[in-house]
Amino acid sequence: MTMIGRVWSWVTAAAVLAGIVIQLFVTASGSDGFFPDNPDRVLNVFAYFTIQSNLILGVTVLTLDRRSTLFKTLRLNGVLCIAVTGIVYHLVLAGLDSLTGWAAVANFLLHTATPVLGVLGWALFGPRGTTDLRIAAWSVVFPLLWLAFTLIRGAFVGFYPYPFVDVNQHGYGQVLLNCLLVAVLFLALAAGATALDRRLSKTVEG
């Protein structure tokens, strides 16, 4: 990776870290939300797909091991999940927010800045040749695990991090349909990333 690529990776990781840290402080000092007391309020931040996507992105942009299947899968996960985070937020969830101050800063970093930095960084600097159909298939595992965790946990505690997965509000049928639509978006992005990686790899080799 070039020096510009390394700097881009550091900036991306810094944006992830700043966004999560600010969000944790905002949550800890606030009074709104499902869980009234700390540390439950703070720990619940990590149940959000947004936070988990940012964590995967932040770790993988700084990881040097690019040969293992695990790294290749997590690297693609970081790019795809952060892309889904940005797209779903701006198309579906943005209108539900009315944020100010540090909450708005954290929101911008986690839903806008890191998706742009993460996707552009992967497209411009790679690493190349790490994505194929097998890796794309493995990348589906994390979103499925998150969904299973969210629905099972929600059934016990009554909390769902996003309106479109809120079983109490929509029922399981509508929630599964909503998740299917997001899954179609995820698979389309995975296929697009695989095709783009192949084309860019040929360009680099040429």
C-alpha positions as semicolon CSV with decimal commas, in nm:
position;residue;x (nm);y (nm);z (nm)
1;M;0,000;0,000;0,000
2;T;0,124;0,349;-0,084
3;M;0,188;0,616;0,178
4;I;-0,132;0,794;0,071
5;G;-0,319;0,466;0,124
6;R;-0,170;0,427;0,472
7;V;-0,264;0,782;0,567
8;W;-0,617;0,721;0,435
9;S;-0,637;0,408;0,651
10;W;-0,520;0,599;0,959
11;V;-0,773;0,876;0,896
12;T;-1,049;0,616;0,851
13;A;-0,955;0,439;1,175
14;A;-0,934;0,774;1,356
15;A;-1,284;0,867;1,235
16;V;-1,416;0,531;1,357
17;L;-1,250;0,570;1,696
18;A;-1,366;0,929;1,740
19;G;-1,722;0,846;1,639
20;I;-1,752;0,552;1,878
21;V;-1,586;0,729;2,172
22;I;-1,803;1,037;2,131
23;Q;-2,114;0,820;2,100
24;L;-2,025;0,634;2,420
25;F;-1,983;0,960;2,613
26;V;-2,306;1,101;2,470
27;T;-2,494;0,783;2,565
28;A;-2,340;0,768;2,913
29;S;-2,434;1,127;2,990
30;G;-2,783;1,114;2,839
31;S;-3,117;1,014;2,983
32;D;-3,311;0,897;2,676
33;G;-3,323;0,544;2,547
34;F;-3,451;0,200;2,632
35;F;-3,209;0,131;2,918
36;P;-3,236;0,393;3,195
37;D;-2,910;0,327;3,380
38;N;-2,541;0,272;3,312
39;P;-2,356;0,053;3,234
40;D;-2,650;-0,105;3,045
41;R;-2,699;0,213;2,841
42;V;-2,335;0,224;2,731
43;L;-2,300;-0,148;2,665
44;N;-2,614;-0,140;2,452
45;V;-2,436;0,090;2,205
46;F;-2,244;-0,216;2,082
47;A;-2,569;-0,390;1,985
48;Y;-2,610;-0,153;1,691
49;F;-2,509;-0,272;1,343
50;T;-2,364;0,074;1,284
51;I;-2,117;0,038;1,570
52;Q;-2,019;-0,318;1,482
53;S;-1,970;-0,223;1,117
54;N;-1,749;0,067;1,217
55;L;-1,545;-0,156;1,448
56;I;-1,483;-0,410;1,173
57;L;-1,387;-0,134;0,931
58;G;-1,156;0,036;1,181
59;V;-0,971;-0,285;1,267
60;T;-0,935;-0,418;0,913
61;V;-0,803;-0,096;0,758
62;L;-0,508;-0,118;0,998
63;T;-0,449;-0,492;0,966
64;L;-0,149;-0,599;0,759
65;D;-0,228;-0,971;0,721
66;R;-0,400;-0,990;0,385
67;R;-0,352;-1,360;0,308
68;S;-0,590;-1,537;0,543
69;T;-0,949;-1,614;0,455
70;L;-1,055;-1,455;0,784
71;F;-0,891;-1,124;0,700
72;K;-1,027;-1,122;0,344
73;T;-1,377;-1,192;0,476
74;L;-1,360;-0,929;0,750
75;R;-1,208;-0,672;0,511
76;L;-1,497;-0,722;0,272
77;N;-1,739;-0,721;0,566
78;G;-1,602;-0,387;0,678
79;V;-1,657;-0,234;0,335
80;L;-1,998;-0,388;0,268
81;C;-2,142;-0,337;0,617
82;I;-2,029;0,024;0,637
83;A;-2,176;0,083;0,290
84;V;-2,508;-0,069;0,401
85;T;-2,491;0,142;0,717
86;G;-2,457;0,462;0,518
87;I;-2,718;0,372;0,256
88;V;-2,985;0,247;0,497
89;Y;-2,931;0,538;0,735
90;H;-2,961;0,808;0,470
91;L;-3,250;0,642;0,285
92;V;-3,455;0,514;0,579
93;L;-3,341;0,640;0,919
94;A;-3,206;0,993;0,876
95;G;-3,549;1,153;0,895
96;L;-3,606;1,002;1,239
97;D;-3,315;1,192;1,394
98;S;-3,313;1,538;1,547
99;L;-2,963;1,559;1,689
100;T;-2,750;1,849;1,807
101;G;-2,408;1,903;1,962
102;W;-2,178;1,606;2,014
103;A;-2,458;1,362;1,929
104;A;-2,474;1,514;1,582
105;V;-2,095;1,492;1,550
106;A;-2,095;1,122;1,641
107;N;-2,386;1,060;1,406
108;F;-2,204;1,227;1,117
109;L;-1,883;1,036;1,180
110;L;-2,050;0,694;1,213
111;H;-2,314;0,723;0,939
112;T;-2,157;0,951;0,680
113;A;-1,783;1,003;0,719
114;T;-1,678;0,643;0,780
115;P;-1,896;0,499;0,500
116;V;-1,742;0,744;0,253
117;L;-1,388;0,691;0,382
118;G;-1,428;0,313;0,404
119;V;-1,573;0,256;0,058
120;L;-1,352;0,507;-0,122
121;G;-1,044;0,382;0,061
122;W;-1,110;0,026;-0,049
123;A;-1,182;0,131;-0,409
124;L;-0,873;0,351;-0,435
125;F;-0,615;0,164;-0,229
126;G;-0,734;-0,193;-0,190
127;P;-0,592;-0,435;-0,106
128;R;-0,664;-0,586;-0,445
129;G;-0,721;-0,950;-0,530
130;T;-0,872;-1,039;-0,192
131;T;-1,234;-1,082;-0,300
132;D;-1,398;-1,369;-0,486
133;L;-1,728;-1,555;-0,475
134;R;-1,615;-1,771;-0,182
135;I;-1,517;-1,468;0,025
136;A;-1,839;-1,292;-0,076
137;A;-2,038;-1,593;0,047
138;W;-1,852;-1,595;0,380
139;S;-1,920;-1,224;0,421
140;V;-2,292;-1,299;0,460
141;V;-2,226;-1,482;0,789
142;F;-2,173;-1,171;1,002
143;P;-2,499;-0,993;0,905
144;L;-2,691;-1,316;0,964
145;L;-2,532;-1,358;1,307
146;W;-2,614;-0,998;1,393
147;L;-2,976;-1,048;1,287
148;A;-3,010;-1,370;1,486
149;F;-2,854;-1,205;1,793
150;T;-3,081;-0,901;1,758
151;L;-3,403;-1,100;1,725
152;I;-3,319;-1,347;2,002
153;R;-3,202;-1,075;2,241
154;G;-3,502;-0,862;2,152
155;A;-3,740;-1,144;2,237
156;F;-3,595;-1,153;2,590
157;V;-3,530;-0,785;2,669
158;G;-3,776;-0,614;2,433
159;F;-3,514;-0,391;2,271
160;Y;-3,457;-0,365;1,895
161;P;-3,192;-0,117;1,772
162;Y;-3,374;-0,006;1,456
163;P;-3,740;0,047;1,369
164;F;-3,729;-0,190;1,072
165;V;-3,628;-0,483;1,297
166;D;-3,870;-0,397;1,578
167;V;-4,082;-0,710;1,615
168;N;-4,301;-0,544;1,878
169;Q;-4,403;-0,280;1,627
170;H;-4,416;-0,473;1,298
171;G;-4,431;-0,845;1,380
172;Y;-4,190;-1,113;1,260
173;G;-4,333;-1,131;0,907
174;Q;-4,273;-0,764;0,825
175;V;-3,937;-0,760;1,002
176;L;-3,814;-1,060;0,803
177;L;-3,934;-0,893;0,482
178;N;-3,749;-0,575;0,577
179;C;-3,435;-0,778;0,647
180;L;-3,474;-0,957;0,314
181;L;-3,467;-0,621;0,135
182;V;-3,149;-0,525;0,321
183;A;-3,004;-0,870;0,239
184;V;-3,070;-0,812;-0,131
185;L;-2,885;-0,481;-0,105
186;F;-2,597;-0,651;0,079
187;L;-2,568;-0,930;-0,180
188;A;-2,582;-0,681;-0,466
189;L;-2,300;-0,483;-0,308
190;A;-2,101;-0,805;-0,249
191;A;-2,139;-0,903;-0,615
192;G;-2,046;-0,552;-0,725
193;A;-1,741;-0,544;-0,498
194;T;-1,624;-0,882;-0,629
195;A;-1,658;-0,772;-0,992
196;L;-1,491;-0,438;-0,922
197;D;-1,203;-0,602;-0,735
198;R;-1,137;-0,832;-1,031
199;R;-1,138;-0,542;-1,275
200;L;-0,915;-0,325;-1,059
201;S;-0,676;-0,618;-1,001
202;K;-0,635;-0,659;-1,377
203;T;-0,575;-0,287;-1,412
204;V;-0,302;-0,297;-1,146
205;E;-0,141;-0,603;-1,304
206;G;-0,158;-0,447;-1,648
